[in-house]
Structures are given as C-alpha cells and as structure tokens.
C-alpha cells in the first residue's frame, strides 16, 4: 500500500480508468490536466494539449455555447450539460457532451472541473431516428384517409392530418392523444377491442367493415389494422389503423339493391311479356308471361335468340333497328310484329325495346304485349 490517502487513491483510479474524459481548466480557460481517455477518444496525446486554451479544441461553430458554459461555471453556477464537436487527430469530429462544476479553494473559485462523454454515436442515431420519424409522419400525413396509431396499451399516440377534419365532421372530441381507443370512441363495439388484441398477438393485417351509430346517424367504415413490429420483427409494438369512410358507397349499394329488387318484382309480376337479351340477341332473362305467350319454358328460351322467335318478314327489320339502338342513334324501338310460338303458330305482339348498361356491358331490354291476330292462325313456314 502507498501512503496516499484512500480518497486520493480512489480519485486517481477513477481518473485513469473511467470511460469518460475528466479535465480541469484554470480561471482563464487553459487546460491544466486531462485524463487518459482523451487519448483513446481523440487520438491526441495529453501532453500536446496541456497548457493550451480549451477553445482551441472546439469546433468554431460550437465555441459560443462552450464559452457560455465555462463562464457560468467560473461564476459559481452549475450549467446544464452541453454538447460540442471536437476534432480528432485523424481529422474526423467527435461530439462530446460535457458537465462542469467550479473548482473551489479556500472559498474562492480557482478553475473548472469537467467530465466529457463521447455521444457521437448516440447523436447520429438520434438524427437517423428523427429523420426516420419525419419520413414516417410525412408518409402517413400524405394519406388522405384518417389514421391513428396505438401502443400495446391501446392508447392513441399518433394521428395524421386527415384525422381531425374527420373528427370534426363526426362532431367528436378532437382531444384523443394519450387516450385509450375505447375512451376516445366509447360508441365502438367490444369486438373492436378484441380485434386489436388479435393483431397485437398474431401480427396479421386485419381488414373489417363496420357499421357505427354516432349521435343518431349511421356511418360505415372499412378499417385496416396494420401491425408495426419491433426492430427484430418479433413483437408487435404498435398498430396503425386506416379508416376509410364507405358510408356513401354503402348507401348507393343499398339503393342499387332496392332498385334491383323493384325491377325484379316488376319484371316477374308484370301483366305483359318482358325479357332481356345480350348483344348477340340471346335471351338472358324472360318472365313467365312471355314464356306462356310462346309456349316455351324459361330454360328453352334462354337457348334461343330473338330472331329465332320472330317471323322472317320482321326479323331483318328488328335487327336493323336494334343495331341503331346499340350505336346510340335511337333511344327506343317500338313496333308491332308476328312472334313464332313453339307449336309453329304465331301471334301479333306490340314490341318496345331499349338498351341499358350494366357494369359496362350493354343489355337489350324488351317488353312484349300480346295482341292476338283475330283471323285464322297460320302454320309457321319451314325453310
């Protein structure tokens, strides 16, 4: 053992082995001592810098903040930690974060004791993280649909720009950051919470359609719950939710369905013959009245074309005027003609035709009113 006091031995051990740089300055800012870690971090020898002013080690753009910290310390204050860039021997820069305290002797401030830590890697990671977060925010803000992100406690931690106009339109409280989903939106069914639990547990994308009543109004949404994994891709740490308001589409679908049901009812129950053909004049749908007029079953008629049940004297004219309908030259075609029945008889009928579009495929719609010829029935000519 040496004769040095234990506290001095301990200080010397820390001075030589700590992973931070310990240094002292006199009252003018000149370096009086510096620990061994300085050589490890900067590549400079300690002897080269002992006796030189500390500002000579600081990047010029950072000198002001360092001078402020030094001045505050010499005044007897303990400034908050500050960072500055320091050039290394190989020409690169390291970022040192310094903490300081005044050196006092006999009640007077005689210098500055500082501890500096290399935070270069941390600062670079923070910059990359900030850039990544900005890129992430820019990406979700560029999406026009409302978005929010929740953590594992189901608390809302982030929203995009489109979210708040959506809340205002629904007349909902816009203060939702930090709230649980069920607290921010108490009208949601229990199933929504179960779905979030499933996404966190299974890590699968979940797409659902929901009907929600908000203040007496019904809204429909398509919701995509997208898992966000940790860096190891093992655990779901957040869920990003995209809301697509499909209320208008749903209303249109319901109206379309209602309209189609009305058409079906009229078509099937009309007192006159009604039928649909494709552009090749083949029957796609016929009602019972038309089947009775011709004596065919519905299945038999759907194997035939319109010209095949039209008297030859009228068939060419029918095709000609129907082509004009398809080309848009006329909106309707109305005529009286002879129809050929399954038993080779014929009858006169009044025909009304137009063309409709359904999913961009044109379909010919015809109606037929049986106007029976009062004279003798003639046999169908065989050719």
VEXDREN-2710 file (C-alpha; in Angstrom, 1 decimal):
% VEXDREN-2710
k/r/px/py/pz
1/UNK/0.0/0.0/0.0
2/UNK/1.1/3.6/-0.6
3/UNK/1.0/6.3/1.9
4/UNK/-1.6/8.3/-0.2
5/UNK/-5.0/8.9/1.5
6/UNK/-7.7/6.4/0.4
7/UNK/-9.8/9.2/-1.2
8/UNK/-6.8/10.3/-3.3
9/UNK/-6.1/6.7/-4.5
10/UNK/-9.7/6.3/-5.4
11/UNK/-9.7/9.5/-7.4
12/UNK/-6.6/8.5/-9.2
13/UNK/-8.1/5.1/-10.1
14/UNK/-11.2/6.8/-11.5
15/UNK/-9.1/9.3/-13.3
16/UNK/-7.1/6.6/-15.1
17/UNK/-9.9/4.1/-15.8
18/UNK/-13.2/5.9/-16.3
19/UNK/-14.6/5.7/-19.9
20/UNK/-15.3/9.5/-19.8
21/UNK/-12.8/12.4/-20.2
22/UNK/-12.0/14.2/-17.0
23/UNK/-10.3/17.6/-17.4
24/UNK/-9.6/20.7/-15.4
25/UNK/-9.2/24.3/-16.6
26/UNK/-7.8/27.3/-14.8
27/UNK/-9.8/30.5/-14.4
28/UNK/-8.8/31.7/-17.8
29/UNK/-9.8/28.5/-19.6
30/UNK/-6.4/26.9/-20.1
31/UNK/-6.2/23.2/-19.8
32/UNK/-4.3/22.1/-16.6
33/UNK/-5.0/18.4/-16.6
34/UNK/-6.7/15.8/-18.7
35/UNK/-7.4/12.1/-18.2
36/UNK/-6.1/9.1/-20.3
37/UNK/-9.5/8.5/-22.1
38/UNK/-8.9/11.8/-24.0
39/UNK/-6.2/10.0/-26.0
40/UNK/-8.4/7.0/-26.7
41/UNK/-11.3/9.1/-28.0
42/UNK/-9.4/11.8/-29.9
43/UNK/-6.1/10.2/-30.8
44/UNK/-4.2/13.3/-29.4
45/UNK/-1.6/12.9/-26.7
46/UNK/-2.4/14.7/-23.4
47/UNK/0.9/16.5/-23.4
48/UNK/0.1/18.2/-26.6
49/UNK/-2.9/20.0/-25.1
50/UNK/-1.8/20.7/-21.5
51/UNK/-1.4/24.4/-21.2
52/UNK/-3.4/25.3/-24.3
53/UNK/-6.8/27.1/-24.2
54/UNK/-9.8/24.8/-24.3
55/UNK/-11.4/26.7/-27.2
56/UNK/-8.6/25.6/-29.5
57/UNK/-10.1/22.1/-29.2
58/UNK/-13.7/23.1/-30.0
59/UNK/-15.2/23.4/-33.5
60/UNK/-15.7/27.1/-34.2
61/UNK/-19.4/26.8/-34.7
62/UNK/-19.8/25.4/-31.2
63/UNK/-17.5/27.9/-29.4
64/UNK/-20.3/30.2/-28.2
65/UNK/-22.2/27.5/-26.3
66/UNK/-18.9/26.2/-24.7
67/UNK/-17.9/29.7/-23.6
68/UNK/-21.3/30.3/-22.0
69/UNK/-20.9/27.0/-20.1
70/UNK/-17.4/28.0/-18.9
71/UNK/-18.4/31.5/-17.9
72/UNK/-21.3/30.2/-15.9
73/UNK/-19.1/27.7/-14.1
74/UNK/-16.5/30.3/-13.2
75/UNK/-19.3/32.5/-11.8
76/UNK/-20.0/29.6/-9.4
77/UNK/-23.0/28.2/-11.3
78/UNK/-23.5/24.6/-12.5
79/UNK/-24.7/24.9/-16.1
80/UNK/-26.8/22.2/-17.8
81/UNK/-24.9/19.7/-19.9
82/UNK/-23.9/21.0/-23.4
83/UNK/-22.5/19.3/-26.5
84/UNK/-19.7/20.4/-28.8
85/UNK/-17.8/19.0/-31.7
86/UNK/-14.1/18.3/-31.2
87/UNK/-11.6/17.4/-34.0
88/UNK/-9.6/14.2/-33.7
89/UNK/-6.1/13.6/-34.8
90/UNK/-7.3/11.8/-37.9
91/UNK/-9.4/14.8/-39.0
92/UNK/-12.8/13.5/-38.0
93/UNK/-15.1/15.0/-35.5
94/UNK/-16.4/13.6/-32.3
95/UNK/-19.3/15.1/-30.3
96/UNK/-18.6/15.4/-26.5
97/UNK/-21.3/16.1/-24.0
98/UNK/-19.8/18.0/-21.0
99/UNK/-20.9/18.5/-17.4
100/UNK/-19.0/21.0/-15.3
101/UNK/-18.6/22.2/-11.7
102/UNK/-16.5/25.0/-10.2
103/UNK/-13.1/24.2/-8.5
104/UNK/-13.0/25.9/-5.2
105/UNK/-10.1/26.5/-2.9
106/UNK/-10.3/28.4/0.3
107/UNK/-13.7/29.7/-0.6
108/UNK/-12.6/31.0/-4.0
109/UNK/-13.3/29.7/-7.5
110/UNK/-9.9/28.8/-9.0
111/UNK/-11.0/26.8/-12.0
112/UNK/-13.2/24.4/-13.8
113/UNK/-13.7/20.6/-13.4
114/UNK/-15.4/18.9/-16.3
115/UNK/-16.4/15.5/-17.4
116/UNK/-17.0/14.9/-21.1
117/UNK/-18.6/11.8/-22.7
118/UNK/-18.4/10.7/-26.3
119/UNK/-22.0/10.9/-27.6
120/UNK/-21.2/10.9/-31.3
121/UNK/-22.9/7.5/-31.9
122/UNK/-25.9/8.5/-29.8
123/UNK/-26.3/11.8/-31.6
124/UNK/-26.0/10.2/-35.0
125/UNK/-28.6/7.6/-34.0
126/UNK/-30.9/10.3/-32.8
127/UNK/-30.6/12.1/-36.1
128/UNK/-31.4/9.0/-38.0
129/UNK/-34.3/8.3/-35.7
130/UNK/-35.6/11.8/-36.1
131/UNK/-35.2/11.6/-39.9
132/UNK/-37.0/8.2/-39.9
133/UNK/-39.8/9.5/-37.7
134/UNK/-40.2/12.6/-40.0
135/UNK/-40.3/10.3/-43.0
136/UNK/-42.9/8.1/-41.2
137/UNK/-45.0/11.1/-40.3
138/UNK/-44.7/12.5/-43.9
139/UNK/-45.9/9.2/-45.2
140/UNK/-49.0/8.9/-43.1
141/UNK/-49.8/12.6/-43.5
142/UNK/-49.8/12.1/-47.3
143/UNK/-52.6/9.6/-47.0
144/UNK/-56.0/11.2/-47.4
145/UNK/-57.8/8.7/-45.1
146/UNK/-57.9/9.2/-41.3
147/UNK/-55.1/7.3/-39.5
148/UNK/-54.2/6.8/-35.9
149/UNK/-51.5/4.7/-34.2
150/UNK/-52.0/2.9/-30.8
151/UNK/-49.5/1.3/-28.5
152/UNK/-49.7/-2.0/-26.6
153/UNK/-51.9/-0.4/-24.0
154/UNK/-54.3/0.6/-26.8
155/UNK/-53.5/4.3/-26.2
156/UNK/-53.6/6.6/-29.2
157/UNK/-50.1/8.0/-29.7
158/UNK/-50.2/9.5/-33.2
159/UNK/-52.7/10.7/-35.8
160/UNK/-52.3/12.1/-39.3
161/UNK/-53.5/15.4/-40.7
162/UNK/-56.7/13.9/-42.1
163/UNK/-57.9/12.6/-38.8
164/UNK/-59.0/15.9/-37.2
165/UNK/-61.3/17.1/-40.0
166/UNK/-62.9/13.6/-39.9
167/UNK/-63.5/14.0/-36.1
168/UNK/-64.9/17.5/-36.6
169/UNK/-67.3/16.2/-39.3
170/UNK/-68.5/13.5/-36.9
171/UNK/-68.7/16.1/-34.1
172/UNK/-66.3/14.1/-31.9
173/UNK/-63.9/15.4/-29.3
174/UNK/-60.6/16.1/-31.1
175/UNK/-58.5/15.6/-27.9
176/UNK/-57.6/11.9/-28.2
177/UNK/-53.8/11.7/-27.9
178/UNK/-53.0/9.6/-24.8
179/UNK/-56.5/8.2/-24.5
180/UNK/-57.4/4.5/-25.0
181/UNK/-59.4/3.7/-28.1
182/UNK/-62.4/2.8/-26.0
183/UNK/-62.2/6.0/-24.1
184/UNK/-61.8/8.2/-27.2
185/UNK/-64.6/6.3/-29.1
186/UNK/-66.9/4.9/-26.4
187/UNK/-69.5/4.0/-29.0
188/UNK/-67.3/1.3/-30.6
189/UNK/-68.5/-2.3/-30.0
190/UNK/-66.5/-4.6/-27.8
191/UNK/-65.5/-6.5/-31.0
192/UNK/-63.1/-3.7/-32.0
193/UNK/-61.0/-4.2/-28.8
194/UNK/-60.9/-7.9/-29.4
195/UNK/-59.7/-7.2/-33.0
196/UNK/-56.8/-5.1/-31.7
197/UNK/-55.8/-7.8/-29.2
198/UNK/-55.7/-10.2/-32.1
199/UNK/-53.5/-8.0/-34.2
200/UNK/-51.0/-7.5/-31.3
201/UNK/-51.0/-11.2/-30.6
202/UNK/-50.9/-12.7/-34.1
203/UNK/-49.2/-9.9/-36.1
204/UNK/-51.6/-10.2/-39.0
205/UNK/-53.2/-7.4/-41.1
206/UNK/-56.9/-7.2/-40.3
207/UNK/-59.4/-5.6/-42.7
208/UNK/-63.0/-5.2/-41.5
209/UNK/-66.2/-3.3/-42.4
210/UNK/-68.1/-1.7/-39.5
211/UNK/-71.4/-0.1/-39.1
212/UNK/-71.4/2.5/-36.3
213/UNK/-74.2/4.8/-34.9
214/UNK/-72.8/8.2/-33.9
215/UNK/-75.3/10.7/-32.4
216/UNK/-78.2/9.1/-34.2
217/UNK/-76.5/8.8/-37.6
218/UNK/-75.3/5.6/-39.2
219/UNK/-71.7/5.5/-40.6
220/UNK/-70.0/2.7/-42.5
221/UNK/-66.2/2.4/-42.4
222/UNK/-63.6/0.0/-43.9
223/UNK/-60.9/-0.3/-41.3
224/UNK/-57.4/-1.7/-41.8
225/UNK/-55.4/-2.6/-38.7
226/UNK/-51.7/-2.9/-39.6
227/UNK/-49.2/-4.3/-37.2
228/UNK/-45.9/-2.5/-36.6
229/UNK/-43.1/-4.7/-35.3
230/UNK/-40.0/-4.1/-33.2
231/UNK/-36.6/-3.9/-34.8
232/UNK/-36.2/-7.7/-34.5
233/UNK/-39.6/-8.3/-36.2
234/UNK/-40.7/-10.5/-33.3
235/UNK/-43.1/-8.4/-31.3
236/UNK/-46.0/-6.1/-32.4
237/UNK/-45.4/-2.8/-30.6
238/UNK/-47.9/-0.6/-32.3
239/UNK/-50.9/-0.9/-34.6
240/UNK/-51.6/1.6/-37.4
241/UNK/-55.3/1.9/-38.2
242/UNK/-56.6/3.4/-41.5
243/UNK/-60.2/4.4/-41.6
244/UNK/-62.0/4.6/-45.0
245/UNK/-65.4/6.2/-44.8
246/UNK/-67.6/4.0/-47.1
247/UNK/-70.9/5.4/-46.0
248/UNK/-71.7/6.9/-49.4
249/UNK/-70.8/3.7/-51.1
250/UNK/-72.9/1.6/-48.8
251/UNK/-75.9/3.8/-49.2
252/UNK/-75.5/3.6/-53.0
253/UNK/-75.2/-0.2/-52.8
254/UNK/-78.4/-0.4/-50.7
255/UNK/-80.2/1.9/-53.1
256/UNK/-79.0/-0.2/-56.0
257/UNK/-80.1/-3.4/-54.3
258/UNK/-83.5/-1.8/-53.6
259/UNK/-83.7/-0.6/-57.2
260/UNK/-82.8/-4.1/-58.5
261/UNK/-85.4/-5.7/-56.2
262/UNK/-88.0/-3.3/-57.6
263/UNK/-87.0/-4.1/-61.1
264/UNK/-87.1/-7.8/-60.4
265/UNK/-90.6/-7.5/-58.9
266/UNK/-91.9/-5.5/-61.9
267/UNK/-90.2/-7.9/-64.3
268/UNK/-91.6/-11.1/-62.7
269/UNK/-95.1/-9.8/-62.0
270/UNK/-95.8/-7.6/-65.0
271/UNK/-99.0/-8.5/-66.9
272/UNK/-97.1/-8.3/-70.2
273/UNK/-94.2/-10.3/-71.5
274/UNK/-90.8/-8.9/-70.5
275/UNK/-87.3/-10.1/-71.5
276/UNK/-83.6/-9.3/-71.5
277/UNK/-81.1/-10.3/-74.3
278/UNK/-77.4/-9.8/-74.7
279/UNK/-75.8/-8.2/-77.8
280/UNK/-76.0/-11.4/-79.6
281/UNK/-79.8/-11.4/-79.2
282/UNK/-79.7/-14.4/-76.9
283/UNK/-82.3/-14.4/-74.1
284/UNK/-80.7/-13.9/-70.7
285/UNK/-83.9/-13.5/-68.7
286/UNK/-87.6/-13.9/-69.5
287/UNK/-90.7/-13.6/-67.4
288/UNK/-93.5/-16.2/-67.0
289/UNK/-95.9/-14.2/-69.2
290/UNK/-93.6/-14.2/-72.1
291/UNK/-93.0/-17.9/-71.7
292/UNK/-96.7/-18.5/-71.8
293/UNK/-97.1/-16.4/-74.9
294/UNK/-94.7/-18.6/-76.8
295/UNK/-95.3/-21.9/-75.1
296/UNK/-91.6/-22.3/-74.2
297/UNK/-90.1/-22.9/-70.7
298/UNK/-87.6/-20.3/-69.4
299/UNK/-84.8/-22.8/-69.9
300/UNK/-85.8/-23.4/-73.5
301/UNK/-86.0/-19.7/-74.3
302/UNK/-82.5/-18.9/-72.9
303/UNK/-81.1/-21.3/-75.5
304/UNK/-82.7/-19.2/-78.3
305/UNK/-82.1/-15.8/-79.9
306/UNK/-84.7/-13.1/-80.5
307/UNK/-84.7/-13.5/-84.3
308/UNK/-85.5/-17.2/-83.9
309/UNK/-88.9/-16.4/-82.4
310/UNK/-89.6/-13.6/-84.8
311/UNK/-91.4/-14.1/-88.1
312/UNK/-88.9/-14.0/-91.0
313/UNK/-90.7/-11.0/-92.5
314/UNK/-89.9/-9.0/-89.4
315/UNK/-86.6/-10.4/-88.3
316/UNK/-84.3/-8.3/-90.6
317/UNK/-86.1/-5.1/-89.7
318/UNK/-85.8/-5.9/-86.0
319/UNK/-82.0/-6.5/-86.3
320/UNK/-81.6/-3.2/-88.3
321/UNK/-83.4/-1.0/-85.8
322/UNK/-81.8/-2.8/-82.8
323/UNK/-78.3/-2.1/-84.2
324/UNK/-79.3/1.6/-84.3
325/UNK/-80.2/1.3/-80.6
326/UNK/-76.9/-0.2/-79.7
327/UNK/-75.0/2.5/-81.6
328/UNK/-77.0/5.2/-79.7
329/UNK/-78.7/6.5/-82.8
330/UNK/-82.1/5.9/-81.3
331/UNK/-83.2/5.6/-77.6
332/UNK/-86.2/3.3/-78.2
333/UNK/-87.6/0.9/-80.8
334/UNK/-91.3/0.3/-80.9
335/UNK/-93.2/-1.9/-83.4
336/UNK/-95.9/-4.5/-83.9
337/UNK/-94.8/-7.8/-85.4
338/UNK/-95.5/-11.5/-85.5
339/UNK/-94.0/-13.8/-82.9
340/UNK/-93.4/-17.5/-83.7
341/UNK/-94.7/-19.9/-81.0
342/UNK/-93.2/-23.3/-80.1
343/UNK/-96.2/-25.1/-81.7
344/UNK/-95.5/-23.3/-85.0
345/UNK/-98.4/-20.9/-84.6
346/UNK/-97.8/-17.1/-84.5
347/UNK/-99.4/-14.1/-82.8
348/UNK/-99.2/-10.4/-83.3
349/UNK/-97.4/-8.5/-80.5
350/UNK/-96.6/-4.9/-79.7
351/UNK/-92.8/-4.7/-79.0
352/UNK/-91.0/-1.9/-77.1
353/UNK/-87.2/-2.1/-76.8
354/UNK/-84.4/0.0/-75.4
355/UNK/-80.7/-0.6/-74.4
356/UNK/-79.4/-0.4/-70.9
357/UNK/-75.9/-0.5/-69.4
358/UNK/-74.9/-2.8/-66.6
359/UNK/-71.3/-2.9/-65.5
360/UNK/-70.3/-1.5/-68.9
361/UNK/-72.0/-4.4/-70.7
362/UNK/-74.9/-3.4/-72.8
363/UNK/-78.1/-5.4/-72.5
364/UNK/-81.2/-5.2/-74.6
365/UNK/-84.4/-4.8/-72.7
366/UNK/-87.6/-5.6/-74.5
367/UNK/-91.3/-5.8/-73.5
368/UNK/-93.9/-7.6/-75.4
369/UNK/-97.7/-7.1/-75.3
370/UNK/-99.7/-10.0/-76.8
371/UNK/-102.1/-8.6/-79.4
372/UNK/-103.5/-11.7/-80.9
373/UNK/-104.5/-11.7/-84.6
374/UNK/-108.2/-12.2/-84.8
375/UNK/-108.2/-14.1/-88.1
376/UNK/-107.2/-17.7/-88.6
377/UNK/-103.8/-18.9/-87.2
378/UNK/-101.3/-19.8/-89.8
379/UNK/-98.7/-22.5/-89.6
380/UNK/-95.1/-21.5/-89.3
381/UNK/-93.3/-21.8/-92.6
382/UNK/-90.5/-24.2/-92.6
383/UNK/-87.4/-23.2/-94.7
END
